């Protein structure tokens, strides 16, 4: 797969205006099969599953992160947002160290 194909596929492909309020992708963009904008980074791409699993790649830093649980319903705990927030804090810390 070419670099351009990856760049396009992991870019926000939803047309404006976006009608995603109240959906699982509210607050995010959506690429070719996954969310765009994880962990406060517009260059992060990933997916969250129905049983509280989440994984993404932050393109700029090369970070790959995954959290794999099997808990339903997935919105019983703030797993998606808390995990992304923890990764965001870690990225900020790492940038501050360099």
Gaussian input, Z-matrix of N, CA and C with variables (Angstrom, degrees):
# hf/3-21g

backbone

0 1
 N
 C     1     B1
 C     2     B2     1     A1
 N     3     B3     2     A2     1     D1
 C     4     B4     3     A3     2     D2
 C     5     B5     4     A4     3     D3
 N     6     B6     5     A5     4     D4
 C     7     B7     6     A6     5     D5
 C     8     B8     7     A7     6     D6
 N     9     B9     8     A8     7     D7
 C    10    B10     9     A9     8     D8
 C    11    B11    10    A10     9     D9
 N    12    B12    11    A11    10    D10
 C    13    B13    12    A12    11    D11
 C    14    B14    13    A13    12    D12
 N    15    B15    14    A14    13    D13
 C    16    B16    15    A15    14    D14
 C    17    B17    16    A16    15    D15
 N    18    B18    17    A17    16    D16
 C    19    B19    18    A18    17    D17
 C    20    B20    19    A19    18    D18
 N    21    B21    20    A20    19    D19
 C    22    B22    21    A21    20    D20
 C    23    B23    22    A22    21    D21
 N    24    B24    23    A23    22    D22
 C    25    B25    24    A24    23    D23
 C    26    B26    25    A25    24    D24
 N    27    B27    26    A26    25    D25
 C    28    B28    27    A27    26    D26
 C    29    B29    28    A28    27    D27
 N    30    B30    29    A29    28    D28
 C    31    B31    30    A30    29    D29
 C    32    B32    31    A31    30    D30
 N    33    B33    32    A32    31    D31
 C    34    B34    33    A33    32    D32
 C    35    B35    34    A34    33    D33
 N    36    B36    35    A35    34    D34
 C    37    B37    36    A36    35    D35
 C    38    B38    37    A37    36    D36
 N    39    B39    38    A38    37    D37
 C    40    B40    39    A39    38    D38
 C    41    B41    40    A40    39    D39
 N    42    B42    41    A41    40    D40
 C    43    B43    42    A42    41    D41
 C    44    B44    43    A43    42    D42
 N    45    B45    44    A44    43    D43
 C    46    B46    45    A45    44    D44
 C    47    B47    46    A46    45    D45
 N    48    B48    47    A47    46    D46
 C    49    B49    48    A48    47    D47
 C    50    B50    49    A49    48    D48
 N    51    B51    50    A50    49    D49
 C    52    B52    51    A51    50    D50
 C    53    B53    52    A52    51    D51
 N    54    B54    53    A53    52    D52
 C    55    B55    54    A54    53    D53
 C    56    B56    55    A55    54    D54
 N    57    B57    56    A56    55    D55
 C    58    B58    57    A57    56    D56
 C    59    B59    58    A58    57    D57
 N    60    B60    59    A59    58    D58
 C    61    B61    60    A60    59    D59
 C    62    B62    61    A61    60    D60
 N    63    B63    62    A62    61    D61
 C    64    B64    63    A63    62    D62
 C    65    B65    64    A64    63    D63
 N    66    B66    65    A65    64    D64
 C    67    B67    66    A66    65    D65
 C    68    B68    67    A67    66    D66
 N    69    B69    68    A68    67    D67
 C    70    B70    69    A69    68    D68
 C    71    B71    70    A70    69    D69
 N    72    B72    71    A71    70    D70
 C    73    B73    72    A72    71    D71
 C    74    B74    73    A73    72    D72
 N    75    B75    74    A74    73    D73
 C    76    B76    75    A75    74    D74
 C    77    B77    76    A76    75    D75
 N    78    B78    77    A77    76    D76
 C    79    B79    78    A78    77    D77
 C    80    B80    79    A79    78    D78
 N    81    B81    80    A80    79    D79
 C    82    B82    81    A81    80    D80
 C    83    B83    82    A82    81    D81
 N    84    B84    83    A83    82    D82
 C    85    B85    84    A84    83    D83
 C    86    B86    85    A85    84    D84
 N    87    B87    86    A86    85    D85
 C    88    B88    87    A87    86    D86
 C    89    B89    88    A88    87    D87
 N    90    B90    89    A89    88    D88
 C    91    B91    90    A90    89    D89
 C    92    B92    91    A91    90    D90
 N    93    B93    92    A92    91    D91
 C    94    B94    93    A93    92    D92
 C    95    B95    94    A94    93    D93
 N    96    B96    95    A95    94    D94
 C    97    B97    96    A96    95    D95
 C    98    B98    97    A97    96    D96
 N    99    B99    98    A98    97    D97
 C   100   B100    99    A99    98    D98
 C   101   B101   100   A100    99    D99
 N   102   B102   101   A101   100   D100
 C   103   B103   102   A102   101   D101
 C   104   B104   103   A103   102   D102
 N   105   B105   104   A104   103   D103
 C   106   B106   105   A105   104   D104
 C   107   B107   106   A106   105   D105
 N   108   B108   107   A107   106   D106
 C   109   B109   108   A108   107   D107
 C   110   B110   109   A109   108   D108
 N   111   B111   110   A110   109   D109
 C   112   B112   111   A111   110   D110
 C   113   B113   112   A112   111   D111
 N   114   B114   113   A113   112   D112
 C   115   B115   114   A114   113   D113
 C   116   B116   115   A115   114   D114
 N   117   B117   116   A116   115   D115
 C   118   B118   117   A117   116   D116
 C   119   B119   118   A118   117   D117
 N   120   B120   119   A119   118   D118
 C   121   B121   120   A120   119   D119
 C   122   B122   121   A121   120   D120
 N   123   B123   122   A122   121   D121
 C   124   B124   123   A123   122   D122
 C   125   B125   124   A124   123   D123
 N   126   B126   125   A125   124   D124
 C   127   B127   126   A126   125   D125
 C   128   B128   127   A127   126   D126
 N   129   B129   128   A128   127   D127
 C   130   B130   129   A129   128   D128
 C   131   B131   130   A130   129   D129
 N   132   B132   131   A131   130   D130
 C   133   B133   132   A132   131   D131
 C   134   B134   133   A133   132   D132
 N   135   B135   134   A134   133   D133
 C   136   B136   135   A135   134   D134
 C   137   B137   136   A136   135   D135
 N   138   B138   137   A137   136   D136
 C   139   B139   138   A138   137   D137
 C   140   B140   139   A139   138   D138
 N   141   B141   140   A140   139   D139
 C   142   B142   141   A141   140   D140
 C   143   B143   142   A142   141   D141
 N   144   B144   143   A143   142   D142
 C   145   B145   144   A144   143   D143
 C   146   B146   145   A145   144   D144
 N   147   B147   146   A146   145   D145
 C   148   B148   147   A147   146   D146
 C   149   B149   148   A148   147   D147
 N   150   B150   149   A149   148   D148
 C   151   B151   150   A150   149   D149
 C   152   B152   151   A151   150   D150
 N   153   B153   152   A152   151   D151
 C   154   B154   153   A153   152   D152
 C   155   B155   154   A154   153   D153
 N   156   B156   155   A155   154   D154
 C   157   B157   156   A156   155   D155
 C   158   B158   157   A157   156   D156
 N   159   B159   158   A158   157   D157
 C   160   B160   159   A159   158   D158
 C   161   B161   160   A160   159   D159
 N   162   B162   161   A161   160   D160
 C   163   B163   162   A162   161   D161
 C   164   B164   163   A163   162   D162
 N   165   B165   164   A164   163   D163
 C   166   B166   165   A165   164   D164
 C   167   B167   166   A166   165   D165
 N   168   B168   167   A167   166   D166
 C   169   B169   168   A168   167   D167
 C   170   B170   169   A169   168   D168
 N   171   B171   170   A170   169   D169
 C   172   B172   171   A171   170   D170
 C   173   B173   172   A172   171   D171
 N   174   B174   173   A173   172   D172
 C   175   B175   174   A174   173   D173
 C   176   B176   175   A175   174   D174
 N   177   B177   176   A176   175   D175
 C   178   B178   177   A177   176   D176
 C   179   B179   178   A178   177   D177
 N   180   B180   179   A179   178   D178
 C   181   B181   180   A180   179   D179
 C   182   B182   181   A181   180   D180
 N   183   B183   182   A182   181   D181
 C   184   B184   183   A183   182   D182
 C   185   B185   184   A184   183   D183
 N   186   B186   185   A185   184   D184
 C   187   B187   186   A186   185   D185
 C   188   B188   187   A187   186   D186
 N   189   B189   188   A188   187   D187
 C   190   B190   189   A189   188   D188
 C   191   B191   190   A190   189   D189
 N   192   B192   191   A191   190   D190
 C   193   B193   192   A192   191   D191
 C   194   B194   193   A193   192   D192
 N   195   B195   194   A194   193   D193
 C   196   B196   195   A195   194   D194
 C   197   B197   196   A196   195   D195
 N   198   B198   197   A197   196   D196
 C   199   B199   198   A198   197   D197
 C   200   B200   199   A199   198   D198
 N   201   B201   200   A200   199   D199
 C   202   B202   201   A201   200   D200
 C   203   B203   202   A202   201   D201
 N   204   B204   203   A203   202   D202
 C   205   B205   204   A204   203   D203
 C   206   B206   205   A205   204   D204
 N   207   B207   206   A206   205   D205
 C   208   B208   207   A207   206   D206
 C   209   B209   208   A208   207   D207
 N   210   B210   209   A209   208   D208
 C   211   B211   210   A210   209   D209
 C   212   B212   211   A211   210   D210
 N   213   B213   212   A212   211   D211
 C   214   B214   213   A213   212   D212
 C   215   B215   214   A214   213   D213
 N   216   B216   215   A215   214   D214
 C   217   B217   216   A216   215   D215
 C   218   B218   217   A217   216   D216
 N   219   B219   218   A218   217   D217
 C   220   B220   219   A219   218   D218
 C   221   B221   220   A220   219   D219
 N   222   B222   221   A221   220   D220
 C   223   B223   222   A222   221   D221
 C   224   B224   223   A223   222   D222
 N   225   B225   224   A224   223   D223
 C   226   B226   225   A225   224   D224
 C   227   B227   226   A226   225   D225
 N   228   B228   227   A227   226   D226
 C   229   B229   228   A228   227   D227
 C   230   B230   229   A229   228   D228
 N   231   B231   230   A230   229   D229
 C   232   B232   231   A231   230   D230
 C   233   B233   232   A232   231   D231
 N   234   B234   233   A233   232   D232
 C   235   B235   234   A234   233   D233
 C   236   B236   235   A235   234   D234
 N   237   B237   236   A236   235   D235
 C   238   B238   237   A237   236   D236
 C   239   B239   238   A238   237   D237
 N   240   B240   239   A239   238   D238
 C   241   B241   240   A240   239   D239
 C   242   B242   241   A241   240   D240
 N   243   B243   242   A242   241   D241
 C   244   B244   243   A243   242   D242
 C   245   B245   244   A244   243   D243
 N   246   B246   245   A245   244   D244
 C   247   B247   246   A246   245   D245
 C   248   B248   247   A247   246   D246
 N   249   B249   248   A248   247   D247
 C   250   B250   249   A249   248   D248
 C   251   B251   250   A250   249   D249
 N   252   B252   251   A251   250   D250
 C   253   B253   252   A252   251   D251
 C   254   B254   253   A253   252   D252
 N   255   B255   254   A254   253   D253
 C   256   B256   255   A255   254   D254
 C   257   B257   256   A256   255   D255
 N   258   B258   257   A257   256   D256
 C   259   B259   258   A258   257   D257
 C   260   B260   259   A259   258   D258
 N   261   B261   260   A260   259   D259
 C   262   B262   261   A261   260   D260
 C   263   B263   262   A262   261   D261
 N   264   B264   263   A263   262   D262
 C   265   B265   264   A264   263   D263
 C   266   B266   265   A265   264   D264
 N   267   B267   266   A266   265   D265
 C   268   B268   267   A267   266   D266
 C   269   B269   268   A268   267   D267
 N   270   B270   269   A269   268   D268
 C   271   B271   270   A270   269   D269
 C   272   B272   271   A271   270   D270
 N   273   B273   272   A272   271   D271
 C   274   B274   273   A273   272   D272
 C   275   B275   274   A274   273   D273
 N   276   B276   275   A275   274   D274
 C   277   B277   276   A276   275   D275
 C   278   B278   277   A277   276   D276
 N   279   B279   278   A278   277   D277
 C   280   B280   279   A279   278   D278
 C   281   B281   280   A280   279   D279
 N   282   B282   281   A281   280   D280
 C   283   B283   282   A282   281   D281
 C   284   B284   283   A283   282   D282
 N   285   B285   284   A284   283   D283
 C   286   B286   285   A285   284   D284
 C   287   B287   286   A286   285   D285
 N   288   B288   287   A287   286   D286
 C   289   B289   288   A288   287   D287
 C   290   B290   289   A289   288   D288
 N   291   B291   290   A290   289   D289
 C   292   B292   291   A291   290   D290
 C   293   B293   292   A292   291   D291

   B1=1.4289
   B2=1.5229
   B3=1.3018
   B4=1.4599
   B5=1.5318
   B6=1.3167
   B7=1.4696
   B8=1.5211
   B9=1.3246
   B10=1.4662
   B11=1.5294
   B12=1.3412
   B13=1.4636
   B14=1.5261
   B15=1.3297
   B16=1.4650
   B17=1.5205
   B18=1.3275
   B19=1.4656
   B20=1.5224
   B21=1.3214
   B22=1.4611
   B23=1.5273
   B24=1.3214
   B25=1.4635
   B26=1.5082
   B27=1.3142
   B28=1.4639
   B29=1.5236
   B30=1.3125
   B31=1.4626
   B32=1.5210
   B33=1.3104
   B34=1.4585
   B35=1.5312
   B36=1.3120
   B37=1.4579
   B38=1.5218
   B39=1.3433
   B40=1.4573
   B41=1.5246
   B42=1.3325
   B43=1.4660
   B44=1.5296
   B45=1.3036
   B46=1.4683
   B47=1.5195
   B48=1.3005
   B49=1.4616
   B50=1.5221
   B51=1.3115
   B52=1.4565
   B53=1.5228
   B54=1.3046
   B55=1.4621
   B56=1.5230
   B57=1.3386
   B58=1.4617
   B59=1.5273
   B60=1.3205
   B61=1.4666
   B62=1.5234
   B63=1.3202
   B64=1.4479
   B65=1.5193
   B66=1.3314
   B67=1.4634
   B68=1.5175
   B69=1.3288
   B70=1.4605
   B71=1.5170
   B72=1.3198
   B73=1.4646
   B74=1.5243
   B75=1.3324
   B76=1.4649
   B77=1.5270
   B78=1.3081
   B79=1.4562
   B80=1.5109
   B81=1.3105
   B82=1.4587
   B83=1.5230
   B84=1.3005
   B85=1.4464
   B86=1.5215
   B87=1.3047
   B88=1.4504
   B89=1.5158
   B90=1.3190
   B91=1.4549
   B92=1.5168
   B93=1.3024
   B94=1.4619
   B95=1.5270
   B96=1.3288
   B97=1.4561
   B98=1.5096
   B99=1.3131
   B100=1.4543
   B101=1.5174
   B102=1.3188
   B103=1.4661
   B104=1.5187
   B105=1.3052
   B106=1.4601
   B107=1.5204
   B108=1.3285
   B109=1.4521
   B110=1.5095
   B111=1.3185
   B112=1.4637
   B113=1.5183
   B114=1.3067
   B115=1.4681
   B116=1.5182
   B117=1.3176
   B118=1.4592
   B119=1.5089
   B120=1.3098
   B121=1.4593
   B122=1.5219
   B123=1.3263
   B124=1.4663
   B125=1.5330
   B126=1.3173
   B127=1.4649
   B128=1.5221
   B129=1.3236
   B130=1.4560
   B131=1.5256
   B132=1.3328
   B133=1.4533
   B134=1.5209
   B135=1.3235
   B136=1.4539
   B137=1.5071
   B138=1.3193
   B139=1.4562
   B140=1.5171
   B141=1.3342
   B142=1.4577
   B143=1.5230
   B144=1.3148
   B145=1.4537
   B146=1.5098
   B147=1.3183
   B148=1.4573
   B149=1.5249
   B150=1.3258
   B151=1.4705
   B152=1.5265
   B153=1.3218
   B154=1.4628
   B155=1.5183
   B156=1.3121
   B157=1.4593
   B158=1.5213
   B159=1.3117
   B160=1.4632
   B161=1.5245
   B162=1.3059
   B163=1.4507
   B164=1.5136
   B165=1.3163
   B166=1.4631
   B167=1.5153
   B168=1.3030
   B169=1.4629
   B170=1.5182
   B171=1.3296
   B172=1.4650
   B173=1.5204
   B174=1.3424
   B175=1.4638
   B176=1.5313
   B177=1.3214
   B178=1.4694
   B179=1.5219
   B180=1.3280
   B181=1.4649
   B182=1.5296
   B183=1.3340
   B184=1.4565
   B185=1.5222
   B186=1.3270
   B187=1.4596
   B188=1.5237
   B189=1.3092
   B190=1.4607
   B191=1.5164
   B192=1.3397
   B193=1.4609
   B194=1.5205
   B195=1.3091
   B196=1.4529
   B197=1.5115
   B198=1.3045
   B199=1.4557
   B200=1.5223
   B201=1.3166
   B202=1.4539
   B203=1.5203
   B204=1.2935
   B205=1.4509
   B206=1.5233
   B207=1.2771
   B208=1.4580
   B209=1.5216
   B210=1.3250
   B211=1.4504
   B212=1.5164
   B213=1.3192
   B214=1.4548
   B215=1.5212
   B216=1.3031
   B217=1.4654
   B218=1.5288
   B219=1.3042
   B220=1.4649
   B221=1.5212
   B222=1.3132
   B223=1.4738
   B224=1.5301
   B225=1.3405
   B226=1.4632
   B227=1.5242
   B228=1.3186
   B229=1.4587
   B230=1.5258
   B231=1.3191
   B232=1.4683
   B233=1.5343
   B234=1.3255
   B235=1.4643
   B236=1.5222
   B237=1.3246
   B238=1.4667
   B239=1.5245
   B240=1.3180
   B241=1.4707
   B242=1.5258
   B243=1.3237
   B244=1.4705
   B245=1.5271
   B246=1.3292
   B247=1.4621
   B248=1.5273
   B249=1.3331
   B250=1.4643
   B251=1.5282
   B252=1.3302
   B253=1.4668
   B254=1.5330
   B255=1.3252
   B256=1.4692
   B257=1.5201
   B258=1.3171
   B259=1.4633
   B260=1.5233
   B261=1.3342
   B262=1.4707
   B263=1.5206
   B264=1.3330
   B265=1.4681
   B266=1.5260
   B267=1.3264
   B268=1.4524
   B269=1.5299
   B270=1.3270
   B271=1.4685
   B272=1.5281
   B273=1.3381
   B274=1.4619
   B275=1.5215
   B276=1.3316
   B277=1.4492
   B278=1.5310
   B279=1.3261
   B280=1.4684
   B281=1.5250
   B282=1.3266
   B283=1.4755
   B284=1.5199
   B285=1.3319
   B286=1.4611
   B287=1.5155
   B288=1.3171
   B289=1.4681
   B290=1.5174
   B291=1.3301
   B292=1.4667
   B293=1.5144
   A1=107.47
   A2=116.50
   A3=120.12
   A4=111.19
   A5=115.65
   A6=120.58
   A7=110.37
   A8=117.29
   A9=120.89
   A10=110.97
   A11=117.60
   A12=120.57
   A13=110.83
   A14=117.45
   A15=121.23
   A16=110.06
   A17=117.82
   A18=121.28
   A19=111.07
   A20=117.52
   A21=120.89
   A22=110.66
   A23=117.24
   A24=121.24
   A25=114.33
   A26=117.31
   A27=121.07
   A28=111.66
   A29=117.12
   A30=122.80
   A31=109.16
   A32=116.59
   A33=121.26
   A34=108.70
   A35=116.92
   A36=122.08
   A37=113.49
   A38=117.59
   A39=120.10
   A40=110.10
   A41=117.25
   A42=119.46
   A43=110.75
   A44=116.20
   A45=120.74
   A46=108.59
   A47=120.70
   A48=125.30
   A49=110.34
   A50=114.80
   A51=121.22
   A52=109.92
   A53=116.38
   A54=121.72
   A55=108.19
   A56=116.65
   A57=120.52
   A58=113.46
   A59=117.88
   A60=119.44
   A61=109.90
   A62=115.96
   A63=121.72
   A64=113.59
   A65=117.03
   A66=120.66
   A67=109.84
   A68=117.05
   A69=121.14
   A70=113.35
   A71=117.96
   A72=120.00
   A73=112.41
   A74=117.99
   A75=120.84
   A76=109.56
   A77=116.48
   A78=121.66
   A79=113.69
   A80=117.51
   A81=122.32
   A82=109.35
   A83=116.03
   A84=121.19
   A85=108.04
   A86=116.48
   A87=120.03
   A88=109.43
   A89=116.29
   A90=122.12
   A91=110.91
   A92=117.03
   A93=122.29
   A94=109.55
   A95=116.09
   A96=120.78
   A97=115.18
   A98=119.84
   A99=120.04
   A100=113.43
   A101=114.92
   A102=121.37
   A103=110.73
   A104=114.44
   A105=122.15
   A106=107.06
   A107=116.92
   A108=120.45
   A109=114.79
   A110=118.54
   A111=121.66
   A112=110.73
   A113=115.72
   A114=123.99
   A115=112.85
   A116=116.51
   A117=120.62
   A118=114.82
   A119=117.82
   A120=121.22
   A121=110.40
   A122=117.50
   A123=119.06
   A124=112.53
   A125=117.65
   A126=121.52
   A127=112.33
   A128=117.47
   A129=121.09
   A130=109.29
   A131=115.49
   A132=121.78
   A133=108.50
   A134=117.48
   A135=119.14
   A136=113.47
   A137=114.70
   A138=120.46
   A139=109.29
   A140=116.06
   A141=122.40
   A142=107.83
   A143=116.18
   A144=120.57
   A145=113.32
   A146=115.76
   A147=122.19
   A148=113.12
   A149=118.23
   A150=121.11
   A151=111.48
   A152=116.31
   A153=123.23
   A154=114.07
   A155=118.05
   A156=120.76
   A157=108.36
   A158=116.32
   A159=120.58
   A160=108.38
   A161=115.19
   A162=120.42
   A163=109.77
   A164=116.71
   A165=119.99
   A166=111.31
   A167=114.31
   A168=123.44
   A169=106.75
   A170=116.85
   A171=121.71
   A172=105.47
   A173=115.60
   A174=122.17
   A175=113.75
   A176=117.45
   A177=120.89
   A178=112.17
   A179=116.57
   A180=120.29
   A181=112.53
   A182=116.83
   A183=120.13
   A184=113.06
   A185=116.73
   A186=121.43
   A187=110.45
   A188=116.04
   A189=122.96
   A190=106.70
   A191=116.83
   A192=120.37
   A193=109.75
   A194=115.78
   A195=120.51
   A196=111.07
   A197=115.32
   A198=122.61
   A199=106.19
   A200=116.59
   A201=120.30
   A202=110.08
   A203=115.59
   A204=122.48
   A205=107.27
   A206=116.68
   A207=121.74
   A208=107.02
   A209=114.74
   A210=120.06
   A211=109.05
   A212=115.51
   A213=120.35
   A214=108.57
   A215=118.14
   A216=126.84
   A217=110.80
   A218=115.75
   A219=120.46
   A220=113.03
   A221=118.28
   A222=119.29
   A223=112.42
   A224=118.39
   A225=120.86
   A226=111.44
   A227=116.63
   A228=123.40
   A229=107.56
   A230=118.44
   A231=120.63
   A232=112.75
   A233=116.37
   A234=121.45
   A235=111.57
   A236=117.45
   A237=120.23
   A238=111.18
   A239=116.91
   A240=119.67
   A241=111.64
   A242=117.91
   A243=119.93
   A244=111.51
   A245=117.23
   A246=120.42
   A247=110.03
   A248=117.29
   A249=120.81
   A250=111.01
   A251=117.32
   A252=120.48
   A253=111.16
   A254=117.66
   A255=121.06
   A256=110.49
   A257=117.15
   A258=120.70
   A259=110.15
   A260=117.40
   A261=120.61
   A262=111.38
   A263=116.61
   A264=120.56
   A265=110.56
   A266=116.58
   A267=120.14
   A268=111.18
   A269=117.04
   A270=120.16
   A271=111.11
   A272=116.81
   A273=120.46
   A274=110.67
   A275=116.59
   A276=120.93
   A277=110.45
   A278=116.44
   A279=120.20
   A280=111.24
   A281=117.76
   A282=120.44
   A283=110.38
   A284=116.95
   A285=120.89
   A286=112.62
   A287=117.11
   A288=122.10
   A289=112.17
   A290=117.73
   A291=118.43
   A292=112.40
   D1=135.51
   D2=-177.64
   D3=-75.64
   D4=159.23
   D5=176.92
   D6=-60.47
   D7=-38.36
   D8=179.45
   D9=-64.29
   D10=-40.57
   D11=178.72
   D12=-62.77
   D13=-41.17
   D14=177.24
   D15=-65.06
   D16=-44.04
   D17=179.86
   D18=-60.05
   D19=-45.38
   D20=-179.63
   D21=-68.26
   D22=-45.05
   D23=-177.90
   D24=-65.91
   D25=-24.80
   D26=179.61
   D27=-103.41
   D28=13.23
   D29=174.53
   D30=-95.94
   D31=160.51
   D32=178.38
   D33=-68.99
   D34=115.00
   D35=-177.46
   D36=-102.66
   D37=0.16
   D38=178.56
   D39=-74.51
   D40=133.20
   D41=178.63
   D42=-74.99
   D43=153.85
   D44=173.99
   D45=-87.03
   D46=145.45
   D47=-5.48
   D48=-78.18
   D49=144.78
   D50=-179.66
   D51=-86.32
   D52=132.51
   D53=178.38
   D54=-110.56
   D55=69.96
   D56=-175.36
   D57=-117.39
   D58=3.22
   D59=179.65
   D60=-61.16
   D61=135.49
   D62=-179.53
   D63=83.01
   D64=5.12
   D65=178.08
   D66=-109.54
   D67=173.00
   D68=178.70
   D69=-67.10
   D70=-18.07
   D71=-179.96
   D72=-102.23
   D73=10.28
   D74=177.79
   D75=-58.44
   D76=130.31
   D77=-179.65
   D78=88.69
   D79=-2.97
   D80=-179.68
   D81=-125.20
   D82=164.40
   D83=166.65
   D84=-90.87
   D85=178.91
   D86=-179.59
   D87=-141.06
   D88=122.08
   D89=179.47
   D90=-97.37
   D91=-158.68
   D92=-178.80
   D93=-77.04
   D94=76.11
   D95=176.60
   D96=102.81
   D97=10.46
   D98=179.85
   D99=-163.98
   D100=165.98
   D101=178.77
   D102=-75.36
   D103=147.73
   D104=174.95
   D105=-116.59
   D106=133.24
   D107=176.11
   D108=104.57
   D109=28.61
   D110=177.01
   D111=-69.01
   D112=155.53
   D113=171.03
   D114=53.04
   D115=34.67
   D116=176.71
   D117=70.95
   D118=12.01
   D119=-178.82
   D120=-117.23
   D121=125.56
   D122=177.81
   D123=-66.77
   D124=-13.44
   D125=179.79
   D126=-99.94
   D127=16.78
   D128=176.90
   D129=-100.03
   D130=140.94
   D131=-176.13
   D132=-137.97
   D133=134.62
   D134=179.19
   D135=-173.01
   D136=-163.33
   D137=-177.06
   D138=-149.84
   D139=150.74
   D140=173.95
   D141=-120.74
   D142=136.11
   D143=-177.81
   D144=-97.61
   D145=170.73
   D146=-175.65
   D147=-66.40
   D148=-28.49
   D149=-176.35
   D150=-102.78
   D151=38.63
   D152=174.03
   D153=68.73
   D154=31.52
   D155=172.68
   D156=-99.14
   D157=148.18
   D158=179.38
   D159=-150.41
   D160=143.75
   D161=176.39
   D162=-154.54
   D163=147.06
   D164=177.24
   D165=-158.77
   D166=165.81
   D167=176.11
   D168=-122.38
   D169=131.54
   D170=174.48
   D171=-100.87
   D172=107.11
   D173=-168.98
   D174=-60.88
   D175=-41.82
   D176=-174.66
   D177=-62.83
   D178=-45.08
   D179=-177.42
   D180=-92.00
   D181=-15.69
   D182=-176.28
   D183=80.29
   D184=10.52
   D185=-179.48
   D186=-71.52
   D187=135.32
   D188=171.87
   D189=-119.63
   D190=132.21
   D191=-177.90
   D192=-137.52
   D193=142.93
   D194=177.42
   D195=-147.43
   D196=143.54
   D197=175.78
   D198=-132.02
   D199=120.11
   D200=-173.06
   D201=-120.27
   D202=108.44
   D203=176.00
   D204=-124.62
   D205=172.25
   D206=174.66
   D207=-135.71
   D208=74.82
   D209=-176.65
   D210=-130.81
   D211=128.51
   D212=177.85
   D213=-127.44
   D214=143.74
   D215=1.89
   D216=-76.76
   D217=149.79
   D218=-173.78
   D219=-66.64
   D220=-19.48
   D221=-179.83
   D222=-95.52
   D223=10.99
   D224=178.67
   D225=-66.86
   D226=-31.39
   D227=176.68
   D228=-128.53
   D229=152.91
   D230=-177.91
   D231=-79.79
   D232=49.64
   D233=-174.76
   D234=-59.95
   D235=-47.44
   D236=-175.58
   D237=-61.33
   D238=-49.78
   D239=-176.95
   D240=-72.54
   D241=-41.60
   D242=-179.51
   D243=-64.28
   D244=-39.72
   D245=179.01
   D246=-64.96
   D247=-46.59
   D248=178.46
   D249=-62.20
   D250=-39.71
   D251=178.16
   D252=-63.94
   D253=-41.82
   D254=178.77
   D255=-62.87
   D256=-41.23
   D257=178.31
   D258=-66.37
   D259=-40.95
   D260=177.82
   D261=-59.34
   D262=-43.80
   D263=178.55
   D264=-63.33
   D265=-40.67
   D266=179.27
   D267=-65.03
   D268=-42.84
   D269=177.63
   D270=-61.58
   D271=-42.86
   D272=178.60
   D273=-62.12
   D274=-41.48
   D275=177.90
   D276=-62.46
   D277=-46.56
   D278=-179.42
   D279=-62.04
   D280=-40.01
   D281=179.03
   D282=-66.28
   D283=-34.71
   D284=179.21
   D285=-69.81
   D286=-23.20
   D287=-179.23
   D288=-83.87
   D289=-19.15
   D290=-175.54
   D291=-88.93

